[in-house]
Amino acid sequence: QVQLVESGGGLVQAGGSLRVSCAASGGTSDSLGMGWFRQAPGKEREFVAYRSWNGGVIHYSDSVKGRFTISGGNAKNTVYLQMNSLNPEDTAVYYCAATTLQTHTPLIVPTLYLFWGQGTQVTVSS
């Protein structure tokens, strides 16, 4: 069983930056594809970013492309989401997710992920 723990959320003013982190442990945590999703109040969970198990495939939603960066840490079981030029529409609970699927196709559907973190709140004030 893989456990995911997010950290780094918080409150930031519009135009500011935040970095959220996700640490995976247990199971085959060193061979997982990782994704970030977010869910705002009253809205469905939406895809934000994807990084394949080997780091060879990176993909972003159109709403964050050019502003957000997903990356792996020195430890293979860590992934970061650097968020720049934040705006109030980015306010949501951000979830880290992991998939055992090893594919070069970006995985943007939540049901393709087996493991989920508890979420971390990101609030952007105007």
C-alpha positions in Angstrom: 0.0 0.0 0.0 1.3 3.4 -1.0 0.8 6.4 1.3 0.9 10.0 -0.1 1.4 13.0 2.1 1.1 16.5 0.8 2.5 19.7 2.3 3.2 23.3 1.5 -0.3 24.7 0.8 -1.3 28.0 2.3 -2.6 31.5 1.6 -0.9 33.8 -1.0 -1.8 37.0 -2.8 -2.6 37.1 -6.4 0.5 37.0 -8.5 2.4 35.2 -5.8 4.0 31.7 -5.7 3.7 28.5 -3.7 5.3 25.1 -3.9 3.4 22.0 -2.7 5.2 18.7 -2.1 4.1 15.1 -2.1 6.0 12.3 -0.4 5.2 8.7 -1.3 6.1 5.8 0.9 5.4 2.1 0.9 4.7 -0.4 -1.8 6.4 0.3 -5.2 6.6 4.1 -4.5 9.8 4.4 -6.6 8.1 3.4 -9.8 4.9 5.5 -9.8 3.4 8.0 -12.2 2.4 11.0 -10.2 -0.3 13.5 -10.8 -1.7 16.7 -9.2 -5.4 17.4 -9.2 -7.4 20.1 -7.5 -11.0 20.6 -6.4 -12.6 23.9 -5.7 -15.9 24.2 -3.7 -18.8 23.0 -5.7 -16.7 21.8 -8.6 -15.5 18.5 -9.8 -11.9 17.4 -9.3 -9.8 18.5 -12.2 -6.4 17.5 -13.6 -3.5 19.9 -13.1 -0.2 18.2 -13.9 1.3 14.7 -14.6 4.8 13.3 -14.4 5.4 9.8 -15.6 7.2 7.2 -13.5 10.5 7.9 -15.2 10.1 11.6 -15.6 10.0 11.3 -19.3 6.5 12.6 -19.8 5.3 15.9 -18.4 1.8 17.3 -19.1 -0.2 20.2 -17.8 -3.8 21.4 -18.1 -4.3 24.4 -20.3 -5.3 26.5 -17.3 -1.9 26.1 -15.6 0.5 25.6 -18.5 3.3 28.1 -18.4 2.6 29.0 -14.7 3.0 25.6 -12.9 5.9 23.1 -12.9 5.8 19.5 -11.8 9.1 18.0 -10.9 10.6 15.1 -9.0 12.8 15.5 -6.0 16.2 14.0 -5.3 14.3 11.1 -3.7 12.5 9.2 -6.3 9.3 9.1 -4.2 8.9 12.9 -4.0 7.1 15.2 -6.4 6.7 18.9 -6.3 4.3 21.4 -7.9 5.7 24.8 -8.2 2.9 27.3 -8.7 3.7 30.8 -10.0 1.5 33.8 -11.1 -1.3 32.5 -8.9 -4.8 33.9 -9.3 -7.9 33.5 -7.3 -9.2 30.9 -9.7 -6.4 28.6 -8.6 -7.9 28.4 -5.1 -8.7 24.8 -4.3 -7.7 21.8 -2.4 -4.7 20.3 -4.2 -4.4 16.5 -4.2 -1.4 14.4 -5.1 -2.2 11.1 -6.7 -0.1 8.0 -7.8 -0.6 5.4 -10.5 1.1 2.1 -11.1 0.5 2.5 -14.8 3.7 2.9 -16.7 2.8 4.7 -19.9 4.0 7.5 -22.1 0.4 8.8 -22.4 -0.4 11.5 -19.9 -2.9 10.3 -17.4 -5.5 13.0 -16.8 -8.4 11.0 -15.5 -8.7 10.6 -11.7 -10.0 7.0 -11.9 -6.6 6.0 -13.4 -4.9 6.7 -10.1 -4.9 4.2 -7.3 -3.5 6.2 -4.4 -4.4 9.7 -3.2 -3.1 12.1 -0.6 -5.3 13.9 1.9 -5.1 17.2 0.1 -3.6 20.6 0.9 -5.5 23.8 0.8 -4.3 26.6 -1.5 -6.0 29.9 -1.2 -5.2 32.9 -3.5 -6.5 36.2 -2.4 -7.3 39.0 -4.8 
